[in-house]
Amino acid sequence: MIRINKNLTKNIKEKFSHLLLHYPEFSVVFLWRIQSKSWFYDYLFSKNYNCKFFRSSEIEPGMIAYHPYATVINAKKIGKNFTFRNGLTIGNKNNDNTLLPTIGNNVEVGANVVIIGDIEIGDNVTIGAGSVVVKSVPSNCVIAGNPARIIKML
């Protein structure tokens, strides 16, 4: 017979509730992962954070969202260990949902970045703040600017 410590269970529930209520970056990703369709959860945990993940986006594990405010993510696929900051827009071009970006593994994105169109971002790419990415990017590089250009190969 296995005994479960009630204090441990209570402690885990308290920590989880604390994360949902006080860390919007956690609640946004958690509610997207469980495919929450409940207006109650959205109202309780996501109000005033203005962050939208399209349910059709395939996002692999390891996503880190630093201040996900003013963020819209509509991508074909996002690889493992994707890190982003506030003001990110990933989306289609000409309002056509077949023209969505594909983002590789270990990509880090700065604040206020726009990634649009049927493009591919390779693995191990860093995108500088304020960049506008409208063309495909190879793996292992740093890009920045409007329009984004390679500034360093890794």
C-alpha positions as CSV (number, residue, x, y, z in Angstrom):
1,M,0.0,0.0,0.0
2,I,1.3,3.4,-1.0
3,R,0.6,6.3,1.3
4,I,0.5,9.8,-0.1
5,N,1.4,12.6,2.2
6,K,-1.6,15.0,2.2
7,N,0.7,18.0,3.1
8,L,2.8,17.3,0.0
9,T,-0.3,17.2,-2.2
10,K,-1.6,20.4,-0.7
11,N,1.7,22.1,-1.2
12,I,1.8,21.1,-4.9
13,K,-1.7,22.5,-5.4
14,E,-0.8,25.8,-3.7
15,K,2.3,26.2,-5.8
16,F,0.4,25.4,-9.0
17,S,-2.3,27.9,-8.1
18,H,0.3,30.5,-7.4
19,L,1.9,29.9,-10.8
20,L,-1.4,30.3,-12.6
21,L,-2.4,33.4,-10.7
22,H,0.8,35.3,-10.5
23,Y,2.9,34.3,-13.5
24,P,1.0,35.1,-16.8
25,E,3.8,33.6,-18.9
26,F,3.1,30.2,-17.2
27,S,-0.7,30.5,-17.4
28,V,-0.7,31.4,-21.1
29,V,1.5,28.5,-22.1
30,F,-0.3,26.1,-19.7
31,L,-3.7,26.9,-21.0
32,W,-2.5,26.6,-24.6
33,R,-1.0,23.2,-23.9
34,I,-4.1,21.8,-22.3
35,Q,-6.2,23.2,-25.2
36,S,-8.4,25.1,-22.8
37,K,-11.7,26.1,-24.4
38,S,-13.2,27.3,-21.2
39,W,-14.0,31.0,-21.0
40,F,-13.8,30.7,-17.2
41,Y,-10.2,29.7,-17.2
42,D,-9.4,32.4,-19.8
43,Y,-11.1,35.0,-17.7
44,L,-9.6,33.9,-14.4
45,F,-6.0,33.3,-15.5
46,S,-5.4,35.2,-18.8
47,K,-7.2,38.5,-18.5
48,N,-5.4,41.6,-19.5
49,Y,-2.3,39.8,-20.8
50,N,-3.2,40.1,-24.5
51,C,-1.3,37.0,-25.7
52,K,-2.7,34.7,-28.3
53,F,-1.5,31.3,-29.4
54,F,-3.4,29.8,-32.3
55,R,-4.4,26.2,-31.6
56,S,-3.3,25.1,-35.0
57,S,0.3,26.0,-34.1
58,E,2.5,22.9,-33.4
59,I,4.8,23.9,-30.6
60,E,7.4,21.4,-29.2
61,P,8.4,21.3,-25.5
62,G,10.7,23.8,-23.9
63,M,9.1,27.1,-24.8
64,I,10.0,30.0,-22.5
65,A,7.9,33.2,-22.6
66,Y,9.5,36.2,-20.9
67,H,6.7,38.8,-20.5
68,P,4.4,37.5,-23.3
69,Y,2.3,40.6,-23.5
70,A,1.2,41.8,-27.0
71,T,2.1,38.5,-28.5
72,V,0.4,36.6,-31.3
73,I,1.8,33.2,-32.4
74,N,0.4,31.6,-35.6
75,A,3.0,29.2,-37.0
76,K,3.1,25.9,-38.8
77,K,5.6,24.6,-36.3
78,I,7.9,25.8,-33.6
79,G,10.8,23.6,-32.5
80,K,12.2,22.8,-29.1
81,N,13.5,25.4,-26.7
82,F,11.9,28.4,-28.3
83,T,12.4,31.6,-26.2
84,F,10.7,34.9,-26.8
85,R,10.0,38.3,-25.3
86,N,7.1,40.7,-25.4
87,G,5.6,42.1,-28.6
88,L,6.3,39.1,-30.8
89,T,4.1,38.6,-33.9
90,I,4.4,35.3,-35.8
91,G,1.8,35.0,-38.6
92,N,0.6,34.6,-42.1
93,K,1.1,36.8,-45.1
94,N,-1.9,38.4,-47.0
95,N,-4.3,36.8,-44.5
96,D,-3.6,33.4,-46.0
97,N,-3.1,30.7,-43.3
98,T,-1.2,28.5,-45.7
99,L,1.6,31.0,-45.6
100,L,2.9,30.4,-42.1
101,P,6.5,30.4,-40.7
102,T,8.3,27.2,-39.6
103,I,10.8,27.8,-36.7
104,G,13.6,25.4,-35.8
105,N,15.0,24.3,-32.4
106,N,16.8,26.6,-30.0
107,V,15.6,29.8,-31.4
108,E,15.7,33.0,-29.3
109,V,13.7,36.0,-30.2
110,G,14.0,39.5,-28.8
111,A,11.3,42.0,-28.0
112,N,9.0,43.5,-30.7
113,V,9.9,41.1,-33.5
114,V,7.7,40.3,-36.5
115,I,8.1,37.0,-38.4
116,I,5.6,36.6,-41.3
117,G,5.1,34.5,-44.4
118,D,5.9,31.0,-45.6
119,I,9.5,31.1,-44.4
120,E,11.8,28.8,-42.4
121,I,14.0,29.9,-39.5
122,G,16.8,27.4,-38.9
123,D,18.1,25.9,-35.7
124,N,20.2,27.8,-33.2
125,V,19.1,31.3,-34.5
126,T,19.0,34.5,-32.4
127,I,16.8,37.2,-33.7
128,G,17.5,40.7,-32.4
129,A,14.9,43.0,-30.9
130,G,12.8,45.0,-33.3
131,S,13.6,42.8,-36.3
132,V,11.2,42.1,-39.2
133,V,11.8,38.7,-40.7
134,V,10.2,38.1,-44.1
135,K,12.8,35.8,-45.7
136,S,14.1,32.3,-44.7
137,V,17.1,32.2,-42.3
138,P,19.8,29.5,-42.2
139,S,20.8,27.7,-39.0
140,N,23.5,28.9,-36.6
141,C,23.3,32.6,-37.0
142,V,22.3,35.9,-35.4
143,I,20.0,38.2,-37.4
144,A,18.7,41.7,-36.8
145,G,17.3,44.7,-38.5
146,N,14.3,45.8,-40.7
147,P,14.4,43.8,-42.9
148,A,16.4,41.2,-40.9
149,R,19.8,40.4,-42.2
150,I,22.5,38.0,-40.9
151,I,24.9,39.9,-38.7
152,K,26.9,36.9,-37.4
153,M,27.4,33.2,-38.3
154,L,27.9,31.0,-35.3
